[in-house]
Amino acid sequence: MNRVEREAAARRAMERTPPPVPPDLYGEVLRRGGRMLRRRRRARRLLWLLLCAAAVAFAVWAATVHPWVEPPSTTTPPIVNW
């Protein structure tokens, strides 16, 4: 197929009328789209809730355990009255 034939085939394809859209398609698209948005919103809220719960759990753990404090040495006794 040479260039002229390809251009003619492209013009014919672009000039064709699109196939008719079913009349109930719009309602179906709205219903599915709304459901998808609600699911995404619910999932996003659940993830934020889990993130906040993890942050609170970490804060409580860090406040009770004090992981930044060095544990006392157990190899030598503490020096007193030096």
N, CA, C and O atoms as CSV, one atom per row, in Angstrom:
chain,resi,resn,atom,element,x,y,z
A,1,MET,N,N,0.852,-1.162,0.000
A,1,MET,CA,C,0.000,0.000,0.000
A,1,MET,C,C,0.903,1.232,0.000
A,1,MET,O,O,1.752,1.398,0.875
A,2,ASN,N,N,0.702,2.088,-0.996
A,2,ASN,CA,C,1.536,3.289,-1.064
A,2,ASN,C,C,0.918,4.413,-0.231
A,2,ASN,O,O,-0.117,4.238,0.411
A,3,ARG,N,N,1.576,5.560,-0.260
A,3,ARG,CA,C,1.166,6.670,0.612
A,3,ARG,C,C,-0.227,7.192,0.276
A,3,ARG,O,O,-1.010,7.483,1.181
A,4,VAL,N,N,-0.541,7.311,-0.989
A,4,VAL,CA,C,-1.843,7.841,-1.408
A,4,VAL,C,C,-2.967,6.910,-0.934
A,4,VAL,O,O,-4.001,7.369,-0.450
A,5,GLU,N,N,-2.751,5.602,-1.079
A,5,GLU,CA,C,-3.770,4.645,-0.639
A,5,GLU,C,C,-3.939,4.676,0.875
A,5,GLU,O,O,-5.057,4.579,1.381
A,6,ARG,N,N,-2.821,4.812,1.605
A,6,ARG,CA,C,-2.908,4.884,3.063
A,6,ARG,C,C,-3.668,6.138,3.500
A,6,ARG,O,O,-4.495,6.082,4.410
A,7,GLU,N,N,-3.384,7.268,2.847
A,7,GLU,CA,C,-4.102,8.506,3.189
A,7,GLU,C,C,-5.586,8.373,2.884
A,7,GLU,O,O,-6.422,8.826,3.665
A,8,ALA,N,N,-5.918,7.761,1.765
A,8,ALA,CA,C,-7.318,7.581,1.401
A,8,ALA,C,C,-8.012,6.661,2.410
A,8,ALA,O,O,-9.149,6.920,2.804
A,9,ALA,N,N,-7.334,5.595,2.826
A,9,ALA,CA,C,-7.929,4.681,3.804
A,9,ALA,C,C,-8.114,5.391,5.157
A,9,ALA,O,O,-9.111,5.172,5.844
A,10,ALA,N,N,-7.157,6.232,5.528
A,10,ALA,CA,C,-7.280,6.978,6.777
A,10,ALA,C,C,-8.442,7.968,6.698
A,10,ALA,O,O,-9.183,8.125,7.668
A,11,ARG,N,N,-8.610,8.638,5.552
A,11,ARG,CA,C,-9.723,9.580,5.386
A,11,ARG,C,C,-11.063,8.858,5.465
A,11,ARG,O,O,-12.002,9.337,6.101
A,12,ARG,N,N,-11.141,7.708,4.817
A,12,ARG,CA,C,-12.392,6.940,4.860
A,12,ARG,C,C,-12.709,6.519,6.298
A,12,ARG,O,O,-13.863,6.577,6.720
A,13,ALA,N,N,-11.704,6.102,7.037
A,13,ALA,CA,C,-11.930,5.673,8.415
A,13,ALA,C,C,-12.375,6.844,9.283
A,13,ALA,O,O,-13.218,6.670,10.163
A,14,MET,N,N,-11.824,8.031,9.050
A,14,MET,CA,C,-12.191,9.193,9.862
A,14,MET,C,C,-13.553,9.754,9.480
A,14,MET,O,O,-14.230,10.341,10.324
A,15,GLU,N,N,-13.970,9.590,8.232
A,15,GLU,CA,C,-15.236,10.137,7.764
A,15,GLU,C,C,-16.419,9.236,8.104
A,15,GLU,O,O,-17.564,9.682,8.036
A,16,ARG,N,N,-16.171,7.981,8.467
A,16,ARG,CA,C,-17.262,7.086,8.846
A,16,ARG,C,C,-17.927,7.582,10.114
A,16,ARG,O,O,-17.272,8.143,10.993
A,17,THR,N,N,-19.214,7.375,10.203
A,17,THR,CA,C,-19.928,7.777,11.415
A,17,THR,C,C,-19.656,6.744,12.501
A,17,THR,O,O,-19.547,5.552,12.214
A,18,PRO,N,N,-19.546,7.195,13.737
A,18,PRO,CA,C,-19.290,6.236,14.814
A,18,PRO,C,C,-20.514,5.360,15.045
A,18,PRO,O,O,-21.628,5.765,14.716
A,19,PRO,N,N,-20.332,4.185,15.597
A,19,PRO,CA,C,-21.483,3.312,15.845
A,19,PRO,C,C,-22.383,3.945,16.902
A,19,PRO,O,O,-21.900,4.676,17.767
A,20,PRO,N,N,-23.668,3.675,16.842
A,20,PRO,CA,C,-24.589,4.283,17.809
A,20,PRO,C,C,-24.296,3.794,19.233
A,20,PRO,O,O,-23.887,2.652,19.446
A,21,VAL,N,N,-24.513,4.676,20.181
A,21,VAL,CA,C,-24.286,4.355,21.587
A,21,VAL,C,C,-25.597,3.871,22.180
A,21,VAL,O,O,-26.638,4.485,21.948
A,22,PRO,N,N,-25.570,2.776,22.944
A,22,PRO,CA,C,-26.815,2.306,23.560
A,22,PRO,C,C,-27.388,3.370,24.499
A,22,PRO,O,O,-26.626,4.059,25.177
A,23,PRO,N,N,-28.710,3.517,24.549
A,23,PRO,CA,C,-29.312,4.588,25.347
A,23,PRO,C,C,-29.094,4.428,26.854
A,23,PRO,O,O,-29.051,5.427,27.572
A,24,ASP,N,N,-28.957,3.202,27.344
A,24,ASP,CA,C,-28.791,3.008,28.787
A,24,ASP,C,C,-27.320,3.030,29.225
A,24,ASP,O,O,-27.012,2.796,30.394
A,25,LEU,N,N,-26.435,3.307,28.297
A,25,LEU,CA,C,-25.007,3.304,28.625
A,25,LEU,C,C,-24.648,4.422,29.596
A,25,LEU,O,O,-23.840,4.216,30.501
A,26,TYR,N,N,-25.234,5.594,29.423
A,26,TYR,CA,C,-24.910,6.738,30.280
A,26,TYR,C,C,-25.253,6.452,31.740
A,26,TYR,O,O,-24.451,6.736,32.630
A,27,GLY,N,N,-26.410,5.904,31.989
A,27,GLY,CA,C,-26.812,5.573,33.358
A,27,GLY,C,C,-25.906,4.516,33.980
A,27,GLY,O,O,-25.548,4.597,35.155
A,28,GLU,N,N,-25.546,3.532,33.178
A,28,GLU,CA,C,-24.655,2.473,33.668
A,28,GLU,C,C,-23.275,3.031,34.012
A,28,GLU,O,O,-22.677,2.653,35.020
A,29,VAL,N,N,-22.784,3.923,33.176
A,29,VAL,CA,C,-21.482,4.543,33.434
A,29,VAL,C,C,-21.533,5.379,34.709
A,29,VAL,O,O,-20.598,5.333,35.508
A,30,LEU,N,N,-22.600,6.137,34.912
A,30,LEU,CA,C,-22.741,6.920,36.139
A,30,LEU,C,C,-22.802,6.026,37.376
A,30,LEU,O,O,-22.185,6.334,38.396
A,31,ARG,N,N,-23.525,4.947,37.292
A,31,ARG,CA,C,-23.654,4.038,38.431
A,31,ARG,C,C,-22.312,3.411,38.781
A,31,ARG,O,O,-21.914,3.398,39.946
A,32,ARG,N,N,-21.615,2.891,37.775
A,32,ARG,CA,C,-20.314,2.256,38.024
A,32,ARG,C,C,-19.273,3.265,38.491
A,32,ARG,O,O,-18.472,2.972,39.379
A,33,GLY,N,N,-19.286,4.444,37.899
A,33,GLY,CA,C,-18.326,5.467,38.297
A,33,GLY,C,C,-18.541,5.916,39.725
A,33,GLY,O,O,-17.578,6.101,40.471
A,34,GLY,N,N,-19.807,6.096,40.120
A,34,GLY,CA,C,-20.099,6.473,41.500
A,34,GLY,C,C,-19.673,5.398,42.479
A,34,GLY,O,O,-19.139,5.698,43.547
A,35,ARG,N,N,-19.907,4.155,42.119
A,35,ARG,CA,C,-19.502,3.051,42.990
A,35,ARG,C,C,-17.982,3.003,43.123
A,35,ARG,O,O,-17.454,2.771,44.210
A,36,MET,N,N,-17.283,3.224,42.014
A,36,MET,CA,C,-15.826,3.207,42.056
A,36,MET,C,C,-15.291,4.347,42.914
A,36,MET,O,O,-14.339,4.154,43.670
A,37,LEU,N,N,-15.887,5.526,42.809
A,37,LEU,CA,C,-15.452,6.646,43.638
A,37,LEU,C,C,-15.706,6.383,45.119
A,37,LEU,O,O,-14.868,6.713,45.959
A,38,ARG,N,N,-16.849,5.793,45.443
A,38,ARG,CA,C,-17.136,5.472,46.849
A,38,ARG,C,C,-16.147,4.449,47.393
A,38,ARG,O,O,-15.693,4.570,48.530
A,39,ARG,N,N,-15.812,3.448,46.593
A,39,ARG,CA,C,-14.829,2.447,47.033
A,39,ARG,C,C,-13.463,3.079,47.265
A,39,ARG,O,O,-12.798,2.790,48.261
A,40,ARG,N,N,-13.051,3.934,46.350
A,40,ARG,CA,C,-11.753,4.594,46.520
A,40,ARG,C,C,-11.744,5.471,47.767
A,40,ARG,O,O,-10.768,5.471,48.517
A,41,ARG,N,N,-12.820,6.217,47.992
A,41,ARG,CA,C,-12.906,7.080,49.168
A,41,ARG,C,C,-12.859,6.251,50.446
A,41,ARG,O,O,-12.172,6.611,51.402
A,42,ARG,N,N,-13.595,5.136,50.459
A,42,ARG,CA,C,-13.609,4.255,51.625
A,42,ARG,C,C,-12.219,3.662,51.872
A,42,ARG,O,O,-11.764,3.603,53.014
A,43,ALA,N,N,-11.555,3.231,50.821
A,43,ALA,CA,C,-10.212,2.664,50.973
A,43,ALA,C,C,-9.226,3.718,51.468
A,43,ALA,O,O,-8.375,3.431,52.310
A,44,ARG,N,N,-9.340,4.935,50.943
A,44,ARG,CA,C,-8.451,6.013,51.375
A,44,ARG,C,C,-8.653,6.333,52.851
A,44,ARG,O,O,-7.684,6.528,53.585
A,45,ARG,N,N,-9.910,6.388,53.287
A,45,ARG,CA,C,-10.199,6.648,54.700
A,45,ARG,C,C,-9.669,5.524,55.588
A,45,ARG,O,O,-9.131,5.781,56.665
A,46,LEU,N,N,-9.822,4.285,55.138
A,46,LEU,CA,C,-9.315,3.157,55.910
A,46,LEU,C,C,-7.798,3.221,56.031
A,46,LEU,O,O,-7.257,2.964,57.107
A,47,LEU,N,N,-7.107,3.555,54.959
A,47,LEU,CA,C,-5.655,3.661,55.010
A,47,LEU,C,C,-5.212,4.788,55.936
A,47,LEU,O,O,-4.237,4.627,56.670
A,48,TRP,N,N,-5.909,5.929,55.919
A,48,TRP,CA,C,-5.576,7.022,56.834
A,48,TRP,C,C,-5.811,6.599,58.280
A,48,TRP,O,O,-5.018,6.924,59.164
A,49,LEU,N,N,-6.901,5.876,58.518
A,49,LEU,CA,C,-7.190,5.389,59.865
A,49,LEU,C,C,-6.093,4.442,60.344
A,49,LEU,O,O,-5.645,4.540,61.486
A,50,LEU,N,N,-5.656,3.525,59.476
A,50,LEU,CA,C,-4.582,2.608,59.843
A,50,LEU,C,C,-3.272,3.350,60.090
A,50,LEU,O,O,-2.525,3.001,61.005
A,51,LEU,N,N,-2.992,4.357,59.294
A,51,LEU,CA,C,-1.772,5.142,59.486
A,51,LEU,C,C,-1.804,5.880,60.813
A,51,LEU,O,O,-0.807,5.900,61.536
A,52,CYS,N,N,-2.930,6.483,61.139
A,52,CYS,CA,C,-3.053,7.191,62.420
A,52,CYS,C,C,-2.960,6.218,63.592
A,52,CYS,O,O,-2.325,6.529,64.600
A,53,ALA,N,N,-3.579,5.054,63.474
A,53,ALA,CA,C,-3.496,4.053,64.544
A,53,ALA,C,C,-2.065,3.578,64.730
A,53,ALA,O,O,-1.622,3.384,65.862
A,54,ALA,N,N,-1.337,3.390,63.640
A,54,ALA,CA,C,0.067,2.976,63.742
A,54,ALA,C,C,0.911,4.068,64.386
A,54,ALA,O,O,1.807,3.771,65.176
A,55,ALA,N,N,0.636,5.322,64.060
A,55,ALA,CA,C,1.389,6.423,64.660
A,55,ALA,C,C,1.120,6.518,66.159
A,55,ALA,O,O,2.046,6.746,66.937
A,56,VAL,N,N,-0.129,6.346,66.571
A,56,VAL,CA,C,-0.466,6.377,67.995
A,56,VAL,C,C,0.172,5.188,68.714
A,56,VAL,O,O,0.711,5.344,69.809
A,57,ALA,N,N,0.115,4.017,68.111
A,57,ALA,CA,C,0.718,2.834,68.730
A,57,ALA,C,C,2.225,3.021,68.878
A,57,ALA,O,O,2.791,2.652,69.907
A,58,PHE,N,N,2.875,3.580,67.878
A,58,PHE,CA,C,4.314,3.828,67.974
A,58,PHE,C,C,4.618,4.843,69.064
A,58,PHE,O,O,5.576,4.667,69.817
A,59,ALA,N,N,3.825,5.898,69.162
A,59,ALA,CA,C,4.053,6.922,70.188
A,59,ALA,C,C,3.883,6.339,71.580
A,59,ALA,O,O,4.677,6.643,72.470
A,60,VAL,N,N,2.867,5.509,71.791
A,60,VAL,CA,C,2.660,4.881,73.094
A,60,VAL,C,C,3.811,3.937,73.410
A,60,VAL,O,O,4.313,3.931,74.534
A,61,TRP,N,N,4.230,3.151,72.450
A,61,TRP,CA,C,5.353,2.232,72.654
A,61,TRP,C,C,6.622,3.004,72.993
A,61,TRP,O,O,7.331,2.641,73.932
A,62,ALA,N,N,6.916,4.055,72.249
A,62,ALA,CA,C,8.125,4.829,72.493
A,62,ALA,C,C,8.072,5.522,73.848
A,62,ALA,O,O,9.109,5.665,74.495
A,63,ALA,N,N,6.910,5.953,74.292
A,63,ALA,CA,C,6.788,6.622,75.582
A,63,ALA,C,C,6.979,5.652,76.737
A,63,ALA,O,O,7.472,6.045,77.794
A,64,THR,N,N,6.599,4.396,76.557
A,64,THR,CA,C,6.715,3.434,77.650
A,64,THR,C,C,8.062,2.716,77.662
A,64,THR,O,O,8.566,2.405,78.741
A,65,VAL,N,N,8.648,2.448,76.531
A,65,VAL,CA,C,9.879,1.662,76.461
A,65,VAL,C,C,11.125,2.538,76.493
A,65,VAL,O,O,12.170,2.082,76.957
A,66,HIS,N,N,11.052,3.762,76.024
A,66,HIS,CA,C,12.198,4.674,75.910
A,66,HIS,C,C,13.346,4.027,75.122
A,66,HIS,O,O,14.410,3.773,75.686
A,67,PRO,N,N,13.143,3.758,73.826
A,67,PRO,CA,C,14.174,3.066,73.050
A,67,PRO,C,C,15.429,3.906,72.822
A,67,PRO,O,O,16.450,3.363,72.401
A,68,TRP,N,N,15.387,5.198,73.082
A,68,TRP,CA,C,16.555,6.049,72.864
A,68,TRP,C,C,17.511,6.033,74.054
A,68,TRP,O,O,18.631,6.533,73.943
A,69,VAL,N,N,17.097,5.471,75.187
A,69,VAL,CA,C,17.944,5.409,76.374
A,69,VAL,C,C,18.832,4.180,76.279
A,69,VAL,O,O,18.360,3.090,75.958
A,70,GLU,N,N,20.116,4.357,76.558
A,70,GLU,CA,C,21.054,3.249,76.503
A,70,GLU,C,C,20.812,2.339,77.706
A,70,GLU,O,O,20.684,2.827,78.829
A,71,PRO,N,N,20.747,1.027,77.487
A,71,PRO,CA,C,20.496,0.130,78.608
A,71,PRO,C,C,21.705,0.101,79.554
A,71,PRO,O,O,22.837,0.309,79.117
A,72,PRO,N,N,21.473,-0.154,80.830
A,72,PRO,CA,C,22.592,-0.180,81.768
A,72,PRO,C,C,23.536,-1.335,81.467
A,72,PRO,O,O,23.125,-2.385,80.972
A,73,SER,N,N,24.787,-1.123,81.771
A,73,SER,CA,C,25.802,-2.138,81.511
A,73,SER,C,C,25.675,-3.253,82.539
A,73,SER,O,O,25.474,-2.993,83.725
A,74,THR,N,N,25.792,-4.490,82.084
A,74,THR,CA,C,25.696,-5.633,82.991
A,74,THR,C,C,27.035,-6.336,83.165
A,74,THR,O,O,27.103,-7.333,83.885
A,75,THR,N,N,28.096,-5.858,82.536
A,75,THR,CA,C,29.393,-6.535,82.637
A,75,THR,C,C,30.210,-6.051,83.824
A,75,THR,O,O,30.973,-6.835,84.389
A,76,THR,N,N,30.083,-4.814,84.217
A,76,THR,CA,C,30.833,-4.300,85.363
A,76,THR,C,C,29.869,-3.635,86.323
A,76,THR,O,O,28.868,-3.052,85.908
A,77,PRO,N,N,30.171,-3.724,87.602
A,77,PRO,CA,C,29.284,-3.065,88.560
A,77,PRO,C,C,29.437,-1.554,88.488
A,77,PRO,O,O,30.493,-1.055,88.098
A,78,PRO,N,N,28.396,-0.823,88.859
A,78,PRO,CA,C,28.520,0.630,88.829
A,78,PRO,C,C,29.538,1.105,89.868
A,78,PRO,O,O,29.650,0.526,90.948
A,79,ILE,N,N,30.272,2.159,89.533
A,79,ILE,CA,C,31.288,2.713,90.410
A,79,ILE,C,C,30.609,3.709,91.356
A,79,ILE,O,O,29.954,4.652,90.915
A,80,VAL,N,N,30.776,3.486,92.647
A,80,VAL,CA,C,30.204,4.380,93.651
A,80,VAL,C,C,31.322,4.865,94.559
A,80,VAL,O,O,32.297,4.147,94.781
A,81,ASN,N,N,31.192,6.055,95.076
A,81,ASN,CA,C,32.168,6.657,95.987
A,81,ASN,C,C,33.577,6.686,95.398
A,81,ASN,O,O,34.506,6.249,96.077
A,82,TRP,N,N,33.771,7.132,94.286
A,82,TRP,CA,C,35.075,7.187,93.617
A,82,TRP,C,C,35.810,8.411,93.981
A,82,TRP,O,O,36.927,8.624,93.510
